[in-house]
Amino acid sequence: MTITKDSAVDSAIESAVDNIMDSAVKKIGLSGTCYWCTEAIFLSLRGVTKVEQGWISSVADDNWFSEGIIVTYMPDVISLKNLIAIHLHTHSSTKAHAMRDKYRSAVYAMDPYQITEIKHNLALLQDEFELPLITRAYAFNQFKPSDESMQNYYYSDPQRPFCENIITPKLKKLLDSHAKFIDKARLPTRLIA
């Protein structure tokens, strides 16, 4: 293949755009409740560009998998602190229960610098709760996506009984408590009517 001046310029432009996009989005892992619920909540937010659901693990003694999601987001649209606040308010972040092995209450840092930021935000957000938060910051280790048929569970068919009975009420609560962060164009029309 012959590289021409035009293709070299195109390649340089493409590389610059990729670098801008890499700095324009960040990732964070979350777990705490059923990944169908968590996925639907975070897919409903402005500034969230992608949500992958499956099983997420940390390192060392915390290397077991629990249901969780990976959120790709634009920090210039929604901050990490607001993502963590929404996560804390949409699952039982102050309750240790028998299902915590499956639903570990956690925020996973994808990059080492995020651990400090996550811990700082958890400490700040503690003031919004009467009981102590059990949600912890963990270093991300691995992610195993759930089956393709389970991805985008709510938005692929919001009339499923589980969606109507469990997820829709959570989205209504989110609409009441964090409306300014919701991309209403993504919600089913009956939720915003």
C-alpha positions in Angstrom: 0.0 0.0 0.0 1.3 3.4 -0.9 0.9 6.1 1.7 0.1 9.5 0.2 0.2 12.8 1.9 -3.7 12.8 2.1 -3.8 9.4 3.8 -1.0 10.5 6.2 -3.1 13.6 7.1 -6.2 11.5 7.5 -4.3 9.1 9.7 -3.0 11.9 11.9 -6.5 13.4 12.2 -8.0 10.0 13.1 -5.3 9.5 15.8 -6.0 13.0 17.2 -9.7 12.3 17.4 -9.1 8.9 19.1 -6.9 10.7 21.7 -9.6 13.3 22.3 -12.2 10.6 22.7 -10.0 8.6 25.1 -9.7 11.7 27.3 -13.3 12.6 27.0 -14.7 9.3 28.4 -13.9 7.4 31.6 -15.0 4.0 33.0 -16.0 2.9 36.4 -17.4 -0.4 37.8 -20.4 -0.6 40.0 -22.1 -3.4 41.9 -24.7 -3.6 44.6 -27.9 -5.0 43.2 -29.2 -6.9 40.2 -27.3 -5.9 37.1 -30.6 -5.6 35.1 -31.6 -2.8 37.5 -28.3 -1.1 37.7 -27.9 -1.3 33.9 -31.3 0.4 33.3 -30.6 3.1 35.9 -27.2 4.1 34.4 -28.4 3.7 30.7 -30.9 6.4 31.6 -28.4 9.0 32.6 -27.0 11.9 30.5 -23.3 11.6 29.8 -23.4 7.8 30.0 -22.3 6.4 26.7 -22.2 2.7 27.4 -23.2 0.2 30.1 -22.0 -3.4 30.1 -23.5 -5.9 32.6 -22.0 -9.1 33.9 -19.8 -10.2 36.8 -17.0 -8.0 38.2 -14.2 -8.8 40.6 -11.4 -7.0 42.5 -8.0 -8.3 43.5 -6.4 -10.3 46.3 -8.9 -11.3 49.0 -11.7 -9.6 47.1 -11.2 -11.4 43.8 -14.6 -13.2 43.8 -17.2 -12.1 41.2 -20.4 -10.3 42.0 -23.1 -9.0 39.6 -22.1 -5.6 38.3 -21.8 -3.2 35.5 -19.0 -1.2 33.7 -20.2 2.4 33.0 -18.5 4.4 30.3 -19.2 8.1 30.9 -18.3 11.6 29.9 -17.0 13.4 33.1 -17.7 16.8 31.5 -21.4 15.9 31.4 -21.8 13.8 34.6 -19.2 13.7 37.4 -17.9 10.6 39.2 -19.4 12.0 42.4 -22.9 12.2 40.8 -22.5 8.7 39.4 -21.6 7.4 42.9 -24.4 9.3 44.5 -26.9 7.8 42.1 -25.5 4.4 42.7 -25.7 4.8 46.5 -29.3 6.0 46.3 -30.5 3.3 44.0 -29.5 0.2 46.0 -29.3 -0.8 49.6 -26.0 0.9 50.2 -26.3 0.8 54.0 -27.6 -2.8 54.5 -25.5 -5.9 54.8 -27.8 -8.8 53.8 -27.5 -12.5 53.0 -27.1 -11.8 49.3 -24.0 -9.5 49.6 -21.7 -12.1 48.0 -23.8 -12.0 44.9 -24.5 -8.2 45.1 -21.3 -6.7 46.7 -21.9 -2.9 47.3 -18.9 -1.5 45.5 -17.4 1.1 43.2 -14.5 -0.3 41.2 -11.6 1.9 40.1 -10.4 1.2 36.6 -7.3 3.3 37.1 -5.2 3.5 40.3 -5.8 7.2 40.7 -9.6 6.6 40.9 -9.4 4.8 44.2 -8.6 8.0 46.2 -11.3 9.9 44.3 -13.9 7.1 45.0 -13.0 7.0 48.7 -13.2 10.8 48.9 -16.6 10.8 47.3 -18.0 8.0 49.4 -16.9 10.0 52.5 -18.6 13.2 51.3 -21.8 11.3 50.3 -22.0 9.6 53.8 -23.7 12.8 55.0 -26.8 11.9 52.8 -27.4 8.8 54.8 -28.4 8.2 58.4 -26.8 4.7 58.6 -23.1 4.0 57.7 -22.5 3.1 54.1 -21.2 -0.4 53.4 -20.2 0.5 49.9 -16.5 0.2 49.4 -13.9 1.3 46.8 -12.1 -1.6 45.1 -9.5 -2.0 42.4 -10.9 -3.5 39.3 -9.6 -6.9 38.3 -11.8 -8.7 35.8 -15.2 -8.5 34.1 -17.2 -11.3 32.6 -20.1 -10.0 30.5 -23.5 -11.7 30.9 -25.0 -13.5 27.9 -25.8 -11.2 25.0 -29.6 -12.0 25.4 -29.4 -10.4 28.9 -27.7 -7.2 27.8 -29.9 -4.0 27.6 -32.5 -6.1 29.5 -34.9 -3.3 30.5 -34.7 -1.2 27.3 -35.1 -4.1 25.0 -38.5 -5.0 26.5 -39.7 -2.7 29.4 -43.0 -4.6 29.6 -41.5 -7.8 31.0 -43.0 -8.4 34.4 -39.6 -8.0 36.2 -39.1 -4.7 34.4 -42.5 -3.4 35.2 -42.5 -4.6 38.8 -38.9 -4.0 39.9 -37.0 -1.7 37.4 -39.7 0.8 36.5 -40.3 1.8 40.1 -36.6 2.3 40.6 -36.5 4.5 37.5 -39.5 6.5 38.8 -37.7 7.0 42.1 -34.6 8.1 40.2 -36.7 10.6 38.2 -38.0 12.0 41.5 -34.6 12.3 43.2 -32.1 12.9 40.4 -34.2 14.2 37.4 -31.5 16.7 36.3 -29.2 13.8 35.4 -31.7 11.8 33.4 -31.8 11.7 29.6 -35.6 11.7 29.4 -35.4 10.9 25.7 -34.1 7.4 26.7 -36.9 6.6 29.1 -40.1 4.9 27.9 -42.8 7.6 27.3 -45.1 6.2 30.0 -42.5 7.0 32.7 -42.3 10.7 31.8 -46.0 11.3 30.9 
